[in-house]
């Protein structure tokens, strides 16, 4: 079933009776070549690229809940490739290129909107760092433009430029960045994987990982045991818990990150805008709601909800940056469970257990990494060697101290990333 303008017109004229479910609801098979634990954006994209790029079909994606019900449906939808350090820079550049062709590749409208990402700076030091980051982005082959105060004012005149504590000095503009529709991304990858023969097993919780003589043999699930030649863990904030089923201890802490949506408003914010001094970021959805978030809740938790003091902190940052939105009513909020690594950068690597693969540590960066993460993880699983864009995303960097990618320069403290 392909989507097209003609198909939509035909279905509209015939009562929309020709649409079929986007994916099957199969029963688990006794054995698969590859089992992917986690049916979020990263797990679904991994399955899709394993099938599309590597011709592998005997694959199952195991999801504890339902497709699109985890972090992939609990985020602020931002897509960007504006990183500074080697390792992160080439990876997110690779991911953004995949984003730009994703709708055509999936034949699915993920509502990709390259409206531009504007990172504000508020001091001479922040301006210097923005200039260094812009040069790194350009050297990587991505776009970057350093804007002075008046150029930013012309672009987003509704900001409070003369705030005495945090005056706006200028901004770093990344025109190819933007937003996409989070649940549509999950549905598009799920549909694409299913069409290529991948089994998507919902309500299938993994309760154990079978390891014999240093090699993975399969998994135990709430729907029965499943044997597998290879097992891939890609479960975001649950990474430590799932890895523990295989006797592993990961350098991951799980923290809550809240996001908020207001009532629908007339078009106001054309770009994604980030507040350099308040760790606040905001954009406007196609429905008109303002979508925004801020800092982590700063304590480890597996609860998919946040606390009120952090909600107040985020609202304060919103009012500091743009007082004009003060009367907008917040309709809903949610909390995503972030898998925070010690250097704030991800892990895509093999484990010491043969046949067991790991994808975690995305911190705030999980959504924008969905295509790149799946593409690189699929390459690793299929070829047993890292993709060129992910060669630095190794697990052993935390044990050896070599190759750490502390993008924010805040040290080995998970909650500060």
Secondary structure, DSSP 8 states (H G I E B T S, - for coil): ----HHHHHHHHHTTT-S---SS------SEEEEEEE--SHHHHHHHHHHHHHH----EEEE-SS-TT-SGGGSS--EE-----STTHHHHHHHHHHHHHTHHHHHTS----B---EEEEE-SHHHHHHHHHHHHHHHHHT---EEEEHHHHHHH-TTS-TT-SSS---EEEEETT-EE--HHHHHHHHHHHHHHTT-EEE-S--EEEEEEETTEEEEEEETT--EEEEEEEE--GGGHHHHHHTTT---SEEEEEEEEEEEEE-SS---SEEEETTTTEEEEE-TTSEEEEEEEEEEEE---S---HHHHHHHHHHHHHH-GGGTT--EEEEEEEEEEEETTS--EEEE-SSBTEEEEE--GGGTTTTHHHHHHHHHHHHHHSS--GGGTT--TTHHHH-TT---TT---S-GGG-
